[in-house]
Amino acid sequence: MTRPTVLQIGPYPPEDQAALDAAYDMIRLYEAEDPDALLAEVGPRVRAIASRGALKVPGTLIRACPELELIAVYGVGYDGVDMETARAQGVTVTNTPDVLTEDVADWGVAMILGLWRGLPGAAAWVRDGHWAAKGPYPLGRRVHGARVGILGLGRIGRALARRLAAFGMQIAYADPFVADADLLRCETISELAKRSDILCVTLAASPATRHVVDRPVLDALGPDGMLLNISRASNVDEEAMIAALQAGTLGWAALDVFDGEPRIDPRFLDLDRVLLTPHHASATQETRADMGALMRANLAAHFADDPLPSPVD
């Protein structure tokens, strides 16, 4: 029996790769010396594309695979997929929601604590011998009781709000599609930023959300405020954010996502009050295993003509 051909556009953990190789004819486009030539050769027989949340599946790639039936995304975000072209071509898209929600929320709390309490710097202060030579580490900011704004009250936003409530924080949110009677709702992002000490971006990315955190929002957050982004870089105007941090009109930024990652803007490295992590919020062994299992379950269900575990609406 001929195995379905799956076009793979990025690497996976060894356990997932072994399982995929055993079940499908995996074509590793990302390893090709001439991707265009390989795509021209294999595109007509590709029935599925295996992607990752941070990778792009542009319309040109979708159109080059006329028999394409499924795009399986390893990750919750599918903003890299040209959904308009996929829908027009009758291609189903799946992702891996829920399995990474709690880990991402944990990471958001860790970043807030790490940045405002100065955990990375304090640890280095001891290791570098500065404690003995220079005395106590500089004071940080109080976390408990702070005013927090959650931009995007989806799965991750709600999980983060639950955790921050345990710190006695005053929580508000902005989300045009969600209403929660237990939390204060702000009608605009600028209103949310103005009343927040910490603005947490947990918004699902789409063309409509590009740069919704712009200069006016950053100005409203102000020189005593912190921006946390554990969503997608495109939700924040990175140029405006860097300018605000350089000028001191934005106080702090805790960032797990960046334009052009993994190559980040070098200006970030010269900023003192930022915490930078390598798109790592969901990176636990358990969650990565669950993400791989769900992605493979979507592929298996599709080719068995069974209901998909997690199709994108």
Secondary structure, 3 states (H helix, E strand, C coil): CCCCEEEECCCCCHHHHHHHHHHCEEEEHHHCCCHHHHHHHHHHHEEEEEEECCCCECHHHHHCCCCCCEEEEECCCCCCECHHHHHHCCCEEECCCCCCHHHHHHHHHHHHHHHHCCHHHHHHHHHCCHHHHHCCCCCCCCCCCCEEEEECCCHHHHHHHHHHHCCCCEEEEECCCCCCCCCEECCCHHHHHHCCCEEEECCCCCHHHCCCECHHHHHHHCCCCEEEECCCHHHECHHHHHHHHHHCCCCEEEECCCCCCCCCCHHHHHCCCEEECCCCCCCCHHHHHHHHHHHHHHHHHHHCCCCCCCECC
